[in-house]
Amino acid sequence: MPSTSQKQHNLMEMVAHDPAAAQRTGVPESVAKEFVRGDKGRTFDHEAHHEALKKAARAMPIDPRPRGGKRTY
């Protein structure tokens, strides 16, 4: 299972490598290790995510038909 944020990722990394942290936080080591495996190769760079969305939007064709409102013909 991948982490949903950089903060969660950092917590899971700490818990996966420190048994005392696992006990202190209440997160089982096995769960943390599963998160770390799920995060392998993943980045939490939001700018890259937004750029990918913009690129996908530019690739979508524009529909010339009007949507609702006044008729233009």
N, CA, C, O and CB atoms as a CASP TS submission, in Angstrom:
PFRMAT TS
TARGET T0000
AUTHOR 0000-0000-0000
METHOD Language model
MODEL 1
PARENT N/A
ATOM      1  N   MET     1       0.854  -1.168   0.000  1.00  0.00           N
ATOM      2  CA  MET     1       0.000   0.000   0.000  1.00  0.00           C
ATOM      3  C   MET     1       0.902   1.233   0.000  1.00  0.00           C
ATOM      4  O   MET     1       1.763   1.356   0.871  1.00  0.00           O
ATOM      5  CB  MET     1      -0.973  -0.003   1.227  1.00  0.00           C
ATOM      6  N   PRO     2       0.727   2.135  -0.943  1.00  0.00           N
ATOM      7  CA  PRO     2       1.565   3.334  -0.984  1.00  0.00           C
ATOM      8  C   PRO     2       1.090   4.406  -0.005  1.00  0.00           C
ATOM      9  O   PRO     2      -0.088   4.469   0.347  1.00  0.00           O
ATOM     10  CB  PRO     2       1.589   3.903  -2.391  1.00  0.00           C
ATOM     11  N   SER     3       2.021   5.235   0.421  1.00  0.00           N
ATOM     12  CA  SER     3       1.699   6.357   1.310  1.00  0.00           C
ATOM     13  C   SER     3       0.963   7.427   0.521  1.00  0.00           C
ATOM     14  O   SER     3       1.088   7.511  -0.701  1.00  0.00           O
ATOM     15  CB  SER     3       2.983   6.945   1.960  1.00  0.00           C
ATOM     16  N   THR     4       0.188   8.250   1.237  1.00  0.00           N
ATOM     17  CA  THR     4      -0.561   9.305   0.576  1.00  0.00           C
ATOM     18  C   THR     4       0.131  10.656   0.659  1.00  0.00           C
ATOM     19  O   THR     4      -0.276  11.600  -0.018  1.00  0.00           O
ATOM     20  CB  THR     4      -1.933   9.404   1.172  1.00  0.00           C
ATOM     21  N   SER     5       1.182  10.763   1.488  1.00  0.00           N
ATOM     22  CA  SER     5       1.895  12.030   1.597  1.00  0.00           C
ATOM     23  C   SER     5       3.349  11.772   1.972  1.00  0.00           C
ATOM     24  O   SER     5       3.718  10.675   2.389  1.00  0.00           O
ATOM     25  CB  SER     5       1.221  12.951   2.637  1.00  0.00           C
ATOM     26  N   GLN     6       4.163  12.810   1.813  1.00  0.00           N
ATOM     27  CA  GLN     6       5.573  12.705   2.192  1.00  0.00           C
ATOM     28  C   GLN     6       5.695  12.496   3.696  1.00  0.00           C
ATOM     29  O   GLN     6       6.562  11.747   4.147  1.00  0.00           O
ATOM     30  CB  GLN     6       6.353  13.969   1.758  1.00  0.00           C
ATOM     31  N   LYS     7       4.849  13.141   4.466  1.00  0.00           N
ATOM     32  CA  LYS     7       4.876  13.017   5.925  1.00  0.00           C
ATOM     33  C   LYS     7       4.577  11.575   6.354  1.00  0.00           C
ATOM     34  O   LYS     7       5.251  11.032   7.230  1.00  0.00           O
ATOM     35  CB  LYS     7       3.857  13.986   6.565  1.00  0.00           C
ATOM     36  N   GLN     8       3.573  10.965   5.737  1.00  0.00           N
ATOM     37  CA  GLN     8       3.240   9.577   6.049  1.00  0.00           C
ATOM     38  C   GLN     8       4.383   8.653   5.627  1.00  0.00           C
ATOM     39  O   GLN     8       4.714   7.706   6.341  1.00  0.00           O
ATOM     40  CB  GLN     8       1.923   9.163   5.351  1.00  0.00           C
ATOM     41  N   HIS     9       4.979   8.924   4.480  1.00  0.00           N
ATOM     42  CA  HIS     9       6.097   8.123   4.003  1.00  0.00           C
ATOM     43  C   HIS     9       7.257   8.168   4.998  1.00  0.00           C
ATOM     44  O   HIS     9       7.844   7.136   5.322  1.00  0.00           O
ATOM     45  CB  HIS     9       6.555   8.614   2.624  1.00  0.00           C
ATOM     46  N   ASN    10       7.585   9.374   5.480  1.00  0.00           N
ATOM     47  CA  ASN    10       8.677   9.518   6.441  1.00  0.00           C
ATOM     48  C   ASN    10       8.394   8.758   7.727  1.00  0.00           C
ATOM     49  O   ASN    10       9.291   8.125   8.283  1.00  0.00           O
ATOM     50  CB  ASN    10       8.917  10.988   6.751  1.00  0.00           C
ATOM     51  N   LEU    11       7.159   8.814   8.202  1.00  0.00           N
ATOM     52  CA  LEU    11       6.789   8.085   9.412  1.00  0.00           C
ATOM     53  C   LEU    11       6.950   6.578   9.219  1.00  0.00           C
ATOM     54  O   LEU    11       7.501   5.889  10.077  1.00  0.00           O
ATOM     55  CB  LEU    11       5.347   8.413   9.811  1.00  0.00           C
ATOM     56  N   MET    12       6.469   6.080   8.092  1.00  0.00           N
ATOM     57  CA  MET    12       6.556   4.643   7.826  1.00  0.00           C
ATOM     58  C   MET    12       8.009   4.189   7.668  1.00  0.00           C
ATOM     59  O   MET    12       8.365   3.093   8.101  1.00  0.00           O
ATOM     60  CB  MET    12       5.757   4.289   6.567  1.00  0.00           C
ATOM     61  N   GLU    13       8.844   5.020   7.054  1.00  0.00           N
ATOM     62  CA  GLU    13      10.275   4.688   6.946  1.00  0.00           C
ATOM     63  C   GLU    13      10.892   4.580   8.340  1.00  0.00           C
ATOM     64  O   GLU    13      11.652   3.652   8.618  1.00  0.00           O
ATOM     65  CB  GLU    13      11.030   5.759   6.100  1.00  0.00           C
ATOM     66  N   MET    14      10.566   5.524   9.205  1.00  0.00           N
ATOM     67  CA  MET    14      11.107   5.510  10.562  1.00  0.00           C
ATOM     68  C   MET    14      10.659   4.264  11.316  1.00  0.00           C
ATOM     69  O   MET    14      11.470   3.586  11.946  1.00  0.00           O
ATOM     70  CB  MET    14      10.676   6.768  11.322  1.00  0.00           C
ATOM     71  N   VAL    15       9.377   3.969  11.248  1.00  0.00           N
ATOM     72  CA  VAL    15       8.829   2.820  11.976  1.00  0.00           C
ATOM     73  C   VAL    15       9.378   1.505  11.430  1.00  0.00           C
ATOM     74  O   VAL    15       9.630   0.575  12.196  1.00  0.00           O
ATOM     75  CB  VAL    15       7.296   2.821  11.898  1.00  0.00           C
ATOM     76  N   ALA    16       9.566   1.419  10.112  1.00  0.00           N
ATOM     77  CA  ALA    16      10.060   0.189   9.495  1.00  0.00           C
ATOM     78  C   ALA    16      11.491  -0.117   9.918  1.00  0.00           C
ATOM     79  O   ALA    16      11.897  -1.279   9.926  1.00  0.00           O
ATOM     80  CB  ALA    16       9.981   0.293   7.978  1.00  0.00           C
ATOM     81  N   HIS    17      12.261   0.913  10.271  1.00  0.00           N
ATOM     82  CA  HIS    17      13.667   0.705  10.600  1.00  0.00           C
ATOM     83  C   HIS    17      13.990   0.869  12.078  1.00  0.00           C
ATOM     84  O   HIS    17      15.145   0.704  12.471  1.00  0.00           O
ATOM     85  CB  HIS    17      14.501   1.647   9.815  1.00  0.00           C
ATOM     86  N   ASP    18      12.991   1.193  12.914  1.00  0.00           N
ATOM     87  CA  ASP    18      13.239   1.411  14.336  1.00  0.00           C
ATOM     88  C   ASP    18      12.127   0.765  15.164  1.00  0.00           C
ATOM     89  O   ASP    18      11.026   1.309  15.251  1.00  0.00           O
ATOM     90  CB  ASP    18      13.341   2.926  14.648  1.00  0.00           C
ATOM     91  N   PRO    19      12.411  -0.408  15.780  1.00  0.00           N
ATOM     92  CA  PRO    19      11.377  -1.092  16.569  1.00  0.00           C
ATOM     93  C   PRO    19      10.846  -0.243  17.724  1.00  0.00           C
ATOM     94  O   PRO    19       9.670  -0.351  18.071  1.00  0.00           O
ATOM     95  CB  PRO    19      11.928  -2.391  17.117  1.00  0.00           C
ATOM     96  N   ALA    20      11.688   0.597  18.322  1.00  0.00           N
ATOM     97  CA  ALA    20      11.229   1.452  19.418  1.00  0.00           C
ATOM     98  C   ALA    20      10.210   2.473  18.905  1.00  0.00           C
ATOM     99  O   ALA    20       9.239   2.784  19.594  1.00  0.00           O
ATOM    100  CB  ALA    20      12.427   2.174  20.083  1.00  0.00           C
ATOM    101  N   ALA    21      10.433   2.989  17.704  1.00  0.00           N
ATOM    102  CA  ALA    21       9.486   3.937  17.108  1.00  0.00           C
ATOM    103  C   ALA    21       8.160   3.251  16.809  1.00  0.00           C
ATOM    104  O   ALA    21       7.095   3.854  16.938  1.00  0.00           O
ATOM    105  CB  ALA    21      10.068   4.551  15.821  1.00  0.00           C
ATOM    106  N   ALA    22       8.234   1.995  16.411  1.00  0.00           N
ATOM    107  CA  ALA    22       7.011   1.240  16.136  1.00  0.00           C
ATOM    108  C   ALA    22       6.173   1.111  17.401  1.00  0.00           C
ATOM    109  O   ALA    22       4.952   1.265  17.368  1.00  0.00           O
ATOM    110  CB  ALA    22       7.347  -0.153  15.572  1.00  0.00           C
ATOM    111  N   GLN    23       6.827   0.835  18.488  1.00  0.00           N
ATOM    112  CA  GLN    23       6.104   0.698  19.753  1.00  0.00           C
ATOM    113  C   GLN    23       5.587   2.049  20.224  1.00  0.00           C
ATOM    114  O   GLN    23       4.475   2.139  20.743  1.00  0.00           O
ATOM    115  CB  GLN    23       7.006   0.073  20.827  1.00  0.00           C
ATOM    116  N   ARG    24       6.375   3.090  20.049  1.00  0.00           N
ATOM    117  CA  ARG    24       6.010   4.434  20.488  1.00  0.00           C
ATOM    118  C   ARG    24       4.809   4.977  19.703  1.00  0.00           C
ATOM    119  O   ARG    24       3.939   5.635  20.274  1.00  0.00           O
ATOM    120  CB  ARG    24       7.206   5.378  20.337  1.00  0.00           C
ATOM    121  N   THR    25       4.763   4.703  18.405  1.00  0.00           N
ATOM    122  CA  THR    25       3.680   5.238  17.572  1.00  0.00           C
ATOM    123  C   THR    25       2.461   4.318  17.504  1.00  0.00           C
ATOM    124  O   THR    25       1.362   4.770  17.185  1.00  0.00           O
ATOM    125  CB  THR    25       4.192   5.490  16.175  1.00  0.00           C
ATOM    126  N   GLY    26       2.647   3.054  17.797  1.00  0.00           N
ATOM    127  CA  GLY    26       1.535   2.113  17.733  1.00  0.00           C
ATOM    128  C   GLY    26       1.314   1.527  16.348  1.00  0.00           C
ATOM    129  O   GLY    26       0.320   0.840  16.115  1.00  0.00           O
ATOM    130  N   VAL    27       2.231   1.793  15.433  1.00  0.00           N
ATOM    131  CA  VAL    27       2.134   1.251  14.072  1.00  0.00           C
ATOM    132  C   VAL    27       2.993  -0.008  14.005  1.00  0.00           C
ATOM    133  O   VAL    27       4.195   0.065  14.262  1.00  0.00           O
ATOM    134  CB  VAL    27       2.592   2.310  12.993  1.00  0.00           C
ATOM    135  N   PRO    28       2.417  -1.155  13.669  1.00  0.00           N
ATOM    136  CA  PRO    28       3.214  -2.376  13.573  1.00  0.00           C
ATOM    137  C   PRO    28       4.309  -2.264  12.509  1.00  0.00           C
ATOM    138  O   PRO    28       4.108  -1.654  11.459  1.00  0.00           O
ATOM    139  CB  PRO    28       2.311  -3.563  13.262  1.00  0.00           C
ATOM    140  N   GLU    29       5.460  -2.858  12.794  1.00  0.00           N
ATOM    141  CA  GLU    29       6.571  -2.824  11.839  1.00  0.00           C
ATOM    142  C   GLU    29       6.187  -3.445  10.509  1.00  0.00           C
ATOM    143  O   GLU    29       6.594  -2.956   9.456  1.00  0.00           O
ATOM    144  CB  GLU    29       7.783  -3.543  12.409  1.00  0.00           C
ATOM    145  N   SER    30       5.404  -4.521  10.546  1.00  0.00           N
ATOM    146  CA  SER    30       5.023  -5.196   9.302  1.00  0.00           C
ATOM    147  C   SER    30       4.200  -4.277   8.404  1.00  0.00           C
ATOM    148  O   SER    30       4.355  -4.298   7.183  1.00  0.00           O
ATOM    149  CB  SER    30       4.231  -6.473   9.609  1.00  0.00           C
ATOM    150  N   VAL    31       3.331  -3.474   9.001  1.00  0.00           N
ATOM    151  CA  VAL    31       2.514  -2.536   8.226  1.00  0.00           C
ATOM    152  C   VAL    31       3.403  -1.463   7.612  1.00  0.00           C
ATOM    153  O   VAL    31       3.241  -1.109   6.444  1.00  0.00           O
ATOM    154  CB  VAL    31       1.420  -1.889   9.115  1.00  0.00           C
ATOM    155  N   ALA    32       4.344  -0.946   8.404  1.00  0.00           N
ATOM    156  CA  ALA    32       5.252   0.086   7.911  1.00  0.00           C
ATOM    157  C   ALA    32       6.103  -0.445   6.759  1.00  0.00           C
ATOM    158  O   ALA    32       6.327   0.258   5.774  1.00  0.00           O
ATOM    159  CB  ALA    32       6.152   0.593   9.047  1.00  0.00           C
ATOM    160  N   LYS    33       6.572  -1.678   6.885  1.00  0.00           N
ATOM    161  CA  LYS    33       7.393  -2.264   5.818  1.00  0.00           C
ATOM    162  C   LYS    33       6.574  -2.434   4.541  1.00  0.00           C
ATOM    163  O   LYS    33       7.101  -2.276   3.440  1.00  0.00           O
ATOM    164  CB  LYS    33       7.971  -3.626   6.263  1.00  0.00           C
ATOM    165  N   GLU    34       5.289  -2.754   4.684  1.00  0.00           N
ATOM    166  CA  GLU    34       4.418  -2.879   3.513  1.00  0.00           C
ATOM    167  C   GLU    34       4.263  -1.522   2.817  1.00  0.00           C
ATOM    168  O   GLU    34       4.273  -1.448   1.589  1.00  0.00           O
ATOM    169  CB  GLU    34       3.031  -3.436   3.924  1.00  0.00           C
ATOM    170  N   PHE    35       4.119  -0.451   3.606  1.00  0.00           N
ATOM    171  CA  PHE    35       4.027   0.891   3.034  1.00  0.00           C
ATOM    172  C   PHE    35       5.315   1.258   2.316  1.00  0.00           C
ATOM    173  O   PHE    35       5.279   1.828   1.226  1.00  0.00           O
ATOM    174  CB  PHE    35       3.716   1.924   4.124  1.00  0.00           C
ATOM    175  N   VAL    36       6.456   0.933   2.924  1.00  0.00           N
ATOM    176  CA  VAL    36       7.750   1.254   2.321  1.00  0.00           C
ATOM    177  C   VAL    36       7.901   0.512   0.991  1.00  0.00           C
ATOM    178  O   VAL    36       8.388   1.086   0.017  1.00  0.00           O
ATOM    179  CB  VAL    36       8.912   0.889   3.284  1.00  0.00           C
ATOM    180  N   ARG    37       7.491  -0.750   0.944  1.00  0.00           N
ATOM    181  CA  ARG    37       7.532  -1.506  -0.321  1.00  0.00           C
ATOM    182  C   ARG    37       6.611  -0.860  -1.364  1.00  0.00           C
ATOM    183  O   ARG    37       6.957  -0.798  -2.543  1.00  0.00           O
ATOM    184  CB  ARG    37       7.118  -2.989  -0.085  1.00  0.00           C
ATOM    185  N   GLY    38       5.451  -0.384  -0.934  1.00  0.00           N
ATOM    186  CA  GLY    38       4.504   0.250  -1.854  1.00  0.00           C
ATOM    187  C   GLY    38       5.008   1.582  -2.386  1.00  0.00           C
ATOM    188  O   GLY    38       4.610   2.009  -3.470  1.00  0.00           O
ATOM    189  N   ASP    39       5.881   2.243  -1.631  1.00  0.00           N
ATOM    190  CA  ASP    39       6.407   3.549  -2.037  1.00  0.00           C
ATOM    191  C   ASP    39       7.653   3.446  -2.906  1.00  0.00           C
ATOM    192  O   ASP    39       8.144   4.458  -3.405  1.00  0.00           O
ATOM    193  CB  ASP    39       6.718   4.373  -0.819  1.00  0.00           C
ATOM    194  N   LYS    40       8.157   2.259  -3.087  1.00  0.00           N
ATOM    195  CA  LYS    40       9.411   2.113  -3.829  1.00  0.00           C
ATOM    196  C   LYS    40       9.284   2.702  -5.237  1.00  0.00           C
ATOM    197  O   LYS    40       8.382   2.333  -5.989  1.00  0.00           O
ATOM    198  CB  LYS    40       9.817   0.628  -3.908  1.00  0.00           C
ATOM    199  N   GLY    41      10.184   3.613  -5.586  1.00  0.00           N
ATOM    200  CA  GLY    41      10.182   4.230  -6.897  1.00  0.00           C
ATOM    201  C   GLY    41       9.189   5.370  -7.055  1.00  0.00           C
ATOM    202  O   GLY    41       9.037   5.909  -8.151  1.00  0.00           O
ATOM    203  N   ARG    42       8.518   5.740  -5.990  1.00  0.00           N
ATOM    204  CA  ARG    42       7.494   6.786  -6.055  1.00  0.00           C
ATOM    205  C   ARG    42       8.048   8.095  -5.500  1.00  0.00           C
ATOM    206  O   ARG    42       8.852   8.089  -4.567  1.00  0.00           O
ATOM    207  CB  ARG    42       6.223   6.364  -5.273  1.00  0.00           C
ATOM    208  N   THR    43       7.620   9.209  -6.073  1.00  0.00           N
ATOM    209  CA  THR    43       8.005  10.519  -5.550  1.00  0.00           C
ATOM    210  C   THR    43       6.758  11.255  -5.104  1.00  0.00           C
ATOM    211  O   THR    43       5.647  10.943  -5.532  1.00  0.00           O
ATOM    212  CB  THR    43       8.782  11.345  -6.610  1.00  0.00           C
ATOM    213  N   PHE    44       6.952  12.219  -4.253  1.00  0.00           N
ATOM    214  CA  PHE    44       5.829  13.009  -3.752  1.00  0.00           C
ATOM    215  C   PHE    44       5.966  14.455  -4.202  1.00  0.00           C
ATOM    216  O   PHE    44       5.633  15.377  -3.458  1.00  0.00           O
ATOM    217  CB  PHE    44       5.747  12.931  -2.215  1.00  0.00           C
ATOM    218  N   ASP    45       6.460  14.654  -5.432  1.00  0.00           N
ATOM    219  CA  ASP    45       6.664  15.977  -5.993  1.00  0.00           C
ATOM    220  C   ASP    45       5.353  16.439  -6.627  1.00  0.00           C
ATOM    221  O   ASP    45       4.966  15.944  -7.686  1.00  0.00           O
ATOM    222  CB  ASP    45       7.828  15.975  -7.035  1.00  0.00           C
ATOM    223  N   HIS    46       4.676  17.378  -5.989  1.00  0.00           N
ATOM    224  CA  HIS    46       3.380  17.827  -6.475  1.00  0.00           C
ATOM    225  C   HIS    46       3.493  18.624  -7.767  1.00  0.00           C
ATOM    226  O   HIS    46       2.578  18.606  -8.591  1.00  0.00           O
ATOM    227  CB  HIS    46       2.694  18.659  -5.421  1.00  0.00           C
ATOM    228  N   GLU    47       4.609  19.320  -7.949  1.00  0.00           N
ATOM    229  CA  GLU    47       4.796  20.075  -9.191  1.00  0.00           C
ATOM    230  C   GLU    47       4.802  19.139 -10.400  1.00  0.00           C
ATOM    231  O   GLU    47       4.206  19.450 -11.431  1.00  0.00           O
ATOM    232  CB  GLU    47       6.108  20.882  -9.139  1.00  0.00           C
ATOM    233  N   ALA    48       5.470  18.001 -10.271  1.00  0.00           N
ATOM    234  CA  ALA    48       5.509  17.037 -11.372  1.00  0.00           C
ATOM    235  C   ALA    48       4.106  16.512 -11.671  1.00  0.00           C
ATOM    236  O   ALA    48       3.752  16.297 -12.831  1.00  0.00           O
ATOM    237  CB  ALA    48       6.459  15.865 -11.036  1.00  0.00           C
ATOM    238  N   HIS    49       3.317  16.308 -10.630  1.00  0.00           N
ATOM    239  CA  HIS    49       1.946  15.822 -10.803  1.00  0.00           C
ATOM    240  C   HIS    49       1.114  16.855 -11.568  1.00  0.00           C
ATOM    241  O   HIS    49       0.370  16.497 -12.482  1.00  0.00           O
ATOM    242  CB  HIS    49       1.297  15.515  -9.427  1.00  0.00           C
ATOM    243  N   HIS    50       1.237  18.126 -11.201  1.00  0.00           N
ATOM    244  CA  HIS    50       0.483  19.169 -11.885  1.00  0.00           C
ATOM    245  C   HIS    50       0.922  19.317 -13.339  1.00  0.00           C
ATOM    246  O   HIS    50       0.092  19.544 -14.219  1.00  0.00           O
ATOM    247  CB  HIS    50       0.641  20.496 -11.157  1.00  0.00           C
ATOM    248  N   GLU    51       2.211  19.190 -13.591  1.00  0.00           N
ATOM    249  CA  GLU    51       2.699  19.271 -14.969  1.00  0.00           C
ATOM    250  C   GLU    51       2.133  18.121 -15.814  1.00  0.00           C
ATOM    251  O   GLU    51       1.777  18.318 -16.976  1.00  0.00           O
ATOM    252  CB  GLU    51       4.246  19.243 -14.995  1.00  0.00           C
ATOM    253  N   ALA    52       2.053  16.926 -15.226  1.00  0.00           N
ATOM    254  CA  ALA    52       1.496  15.778 -15.943  1.00  0.00           C
ATOM    255  C   ALA    52       0.019  16.013 -16.261  1.00  0.00           C
ATOM    256  O   ALA    52      -0.447  15.653 -17.342  1.00  0.00           O
ATOM    257  CB  ALA    52       1.667  14.485 -15.113  1.00  0.00           C
ATOM    258  N   LEU    53      -0.716  16.612 -15.327  1.00  0.00           N
ATOM    259  CA  LEU    53      -2.128  16.912 -15.573  1.00  0.00           C
ATOM    260  C   LEU    53      -2.287  17.945 -16.687  1.00  0.00           C
ATOM    261  O   LEU    53      -3.164  17.813 -17.541  1.00  0.00           O
ATOM    262  CB  LEU    53      -2.796  17.417 -14.288  1.00  0.00           C
ATOM    263  N   LYS    54      -1.433  18.976 -16.676  1.00  0.00           N
ATOM    264  CA  LYS    54      -1.493  19.994 -17.729  1.00  0.00           C
ATOM    265  C   LYS    54      -1.188  19.383 -19.095  1.00  0.00           C
ATOM    266  O   LYS    54      -1.840  19.706 -20.088  1.00  0.00           O
ATOM    267  CB  LYS    54      -0.509  21.136 -17.430  1.00  0.00           C
ATOM    268  N   LYS    55      -0.201  18.507 -19.134  1.00  0.00           N
ATOM    269  CA  LYS    55       0.167  17.860 -20.397  1.00  0.00           C
ATOM    270  C   LYS    55      -0.995  17.009 -20.914  1.00  0.00           C
ATOM    271  O   LYS    55      -1.286  17.015 -22.110  1.00  0.00           O
ATOM    272  CB  LYS    55       1.436  16.986 -20.215  1.00  0.00           C
ATOM    273  N   ALA    56      -1.658  16.280 -20.013  1.00  0.00           N
ATOM    274  CA  ALA    56      -2.792  15.450 -20.421  1.00  0.00           C
ATOM    275  C   ALA    56      -3.947  16.315 -20.922  1.00  0.00           C
ATOM    276  O   ALA    56      -4.632  15.947 -21.877  1.00  0.00           O
ATOM    277  CB  ALA    56      -3.259  14.567 -19.250  1.00  0.00           C
ATOM    278  N   ALA    57      -4.163  17.464 -20.281  1.00  0.00           N
ATOM    279  CA  ALA    57      -5.242  18.357 -20.701  1.00  0.00           C
ATOM    280  C   ALA    57      -4.957  18.939 -22.085  1.00  0.00           C
ATOM    281  O   ALA    57      -5.874  19.097 -22.892  1.00  0.00           O
ATOM    282  CB  ALA    57      -5.431  19.489 -19.676  1.00  0.00           C
ATOM    283  N   ARG    58      -3.693  19.258 -22.362  1.00  0.00           N
ATOM    284  CA  ARG    58      -3.344  19.794 -23.677  1.00  0.00           C
ATOM    285  C   ARG    58      -3.528  18.742 -24.769  1.00  0.00           C
ATOM    286  O   ARG    58      -3.803  19.087 -25.918  1.00  0.00           O
ATOM    287  CB  ARG    58      -1.900  20.305 -23.677  1.00  0.00           C
ATOM    288  N   ALA    59      -3.381  17.479 -24.427  1.00  0.00           N
ATOM    289  CA  ALA    59      -3.494  16.409 -25.412  1.00  0.00           C
ATOM    290  C   ALA    59      -4.952  16.086 -25.751  1.00  0.00           C
ATOM    291  O   ALA    59      -5.223  15.437 -26.761  1.00  0.00           O
ATOM    292  CB  ALA    59      -2.796  15.161 -24.900  1.00  0.00           C
ATOM    293  N   MET    60      -5.892  16.536 -24.910  1.00  0.00           N
ATOM    294  CA  MET    60      -7.304  16.240 -25.144  1.00  0.00           C
ATOM    295  C   MET    60      -7.850  17.130 -26.247  1.00  0.00           C
ATOM    296  O   MET    60      -7.563  18.327 -26.269  1.00  0.00           O
ATOM    297  CB  MET    60      -8.122  16.424 -23.855  1.00  0.00           C
ATOM    298  N   PRO    61      -8.632  16.572 -27.162  1.00  0.00           N
ATOM    299  CA  PRO    61      -9.198  17.395 -28.230  1.00  0.00           C
ATOM    300  C   PRO    61     -10.279  18.326 -27.675  1.00  0.00           C
ATOM    301  O   PRO    61     -10.969  17.991 -26.712  1.00  0.00           O
ATOM    302  CB  PRO    61      -9.781  16.501 -29.349  1.00  0.00           C
ATOM    303  N   ILE    62     -10.414  19.494 -28.296  1.00  0.00           N
ATOM    304  CA  ILE    62     -11.420  20.466 -27.870  1.00  0.00           C
ATOM    305  C   ILE    62     -12.672  20.229 -28.700  1.00  0.00           C
ATOM    306  O   ILE    62     -12.607  20.154 -29.927  1.00  0.00           O
ATOM    307  CB  ILE    62     -10.903  21.943 -28.027  1.00  0.00           C
ATOM    308  N   ASP    63     -13.805  20.114 -28.029  1.00  0.00           N
ATOM    309  CA  ASP    63     -15.083  19.890 -28.693  1.00  0.00           C
ATOM    310  C   ASP    63     -15.656  21.236 -29.131  1.00  0.00           C
ATOM    311  O   ASP    63     -15.930  22.077 -28.275  1.00  0.00           O
ATOM    312  CB  ASP    63     -16.077  19.139 -27.756  1.00  0.00           C
ATOM    313  N   PRO    64     -15.848  21.473 -30.431  1.00  0.00           N
ATOM    314  CA  PRO    64     -16.312  22.778 -30.909  1.00  0.00           C
ATOM    315  C   PRO    64     -17.802  23.023 -30.670  1.00  0.00           C
ATOM    316  O   PRO    64     -18.266  24.151 -30.842  1.00  0.00           O
ATOM    317  CB  PRO    64     -16.021  22.907 -32.377  1.00  0.00           C
ATOM    318  N   ARG    65     -18.551  22.017 -30.286  1.00  0.00           N
ATOM    319  CA  ARG    65     -19.984  22.209 -30.075  1.00  0.00           C
ATOM    320  C   ARG    65     -20.239  22.997 -28.795  1.00  0.00           C
ATOM    321  O   ARG    65     -19.607  22.729 -27.774  1.00  0.00           O
ATOM    322  CB  ARG    65     -20.706  20.855 -30.019  1.00  0.00           C
ATOM    323  N   PRO    66     -21.155  23.963 -28.833  1.00  0.00           N
ATOM    324  CA  PRO    66     -21.450  24.745 -27.622  1.00  0.00           C
ATOM    325  C   PRO    66     -22.188  23.890 -26.598  1.00  0.00           C
ATOM    326  O   PRO    66     -22.927  22.971 -26.950  1.00  0.00           O
ATOM    327  CB  PRO    66     -22.288  25.996 -27.971  1.00  0.00           C
ATOM    328  N   ARG    67     -21.974  24.208 -25.340  1.00  0.00           N
ATOM    329  CA  ARG    67     -22.636  23.490 -24.242  1.00  0.00           C
ATOM    330  C   ARG    67     -23.603  24.410 -23.521  1.00  0.00           C
ATOM    331  O   ARG    67     -23.180  25.307 -22.791  1.00  0.00           O
ATOM    332  CB  ARG    67     -21.599  22.925 -23.250  1.00  0.00           C
ATOM    333  N   GLY    68     -24.883  24.198 -23.715  1.00  0.00           N
ATOM    334  CA  GLY    68     -25.895  24.955 -23.009  1.00  0.00           C
ATOM    335  C   GLY    68     -25.870  26.439 -23.324  1.00  0.00           C
ATOM    336  O   GLY    68     -25.190  26.874 -24.254  1.00  0.00           O
ATOM    337  N   GLY    69     -26.606  27.206 -22.553  1.00  0.00           N
ATOM    338  CA  GLY    69     -26.608  28.653 -22.748  1.00  0.00           C
ATOM    339  C   GLY    69     -27.318  29.056 -24.027  1.00  0.00           C
ATOM    340  O   GLY    69     -28.162  28.323 -24.543  1.00  0.00           O
ATOM    341  N   LYS    70     -26.963  30.236 -24.534  1.00  0.00           N
ATOM    342  CA  LYS    70     -27.591  30.755 -25.748  1.00  0.00           C
ATOM    343  C   LYS    70     -27.072  30.012 -26.983  1.00  0.00           C
ATOM    344  O   LYS    70     -25.920  29.583 -27.048  1.00  0.00           O
ATOM    345  CB  LYS    70     -27.327  32.271 -25.885  1.00  0.00           C
ATOM    346  N   ARG    71     -27.960  29.882 -27.937  1.00  0.00           N
ATOM    347  CA  ARG    71     -27.545  29.268 -29.191  1.00  0.00           C
ATOM    348  C   ARG    71     -26.820  30.308 -30.022  1.00  0.00           C
ATOM    349  O   ARG    71     -27.217  31.473 -30.060  1.00  0.00           O
ATOM    350  CB  ARG    71     -28.759  28.685 -29.965  1.00  0.00           C
ATOM    351  N   THR    72     -25.754  29.883 -30.689  1.00  0.00           N
ATOM    352  CA  THR    72     -24.921  30.844 -31.412  1.00  0.00           C
ATOM    353  C   THR    72     -25.143  30.812 -32.922  1.00  0.00           C
ATOM    354  O   THR    72     -24.347  31.391 -33.661  1.00  0.00           O
ATOM    355  CB  THR    72     -23.469  30.581 -31.114  1.00  0.00           C
ATOM    356  N   TYR    73     -26.185  30.164 -33.396  1.00  0.00           N
ATOM    357  CA  TYR    73     -26.396  30.120 -34.835  1.00  0.00           C
ATOM    358  C   TYR    73     -27.640  30.825 -35.233  1.00  0.00           C
ATOM    359  O   TYR    73     -27.966  30.880 -36.419  1.00  0.00           O
ATOM    360  CB  TYR    73     -26.445  28.719 -35.318  1.00  0.00           C
TER
END
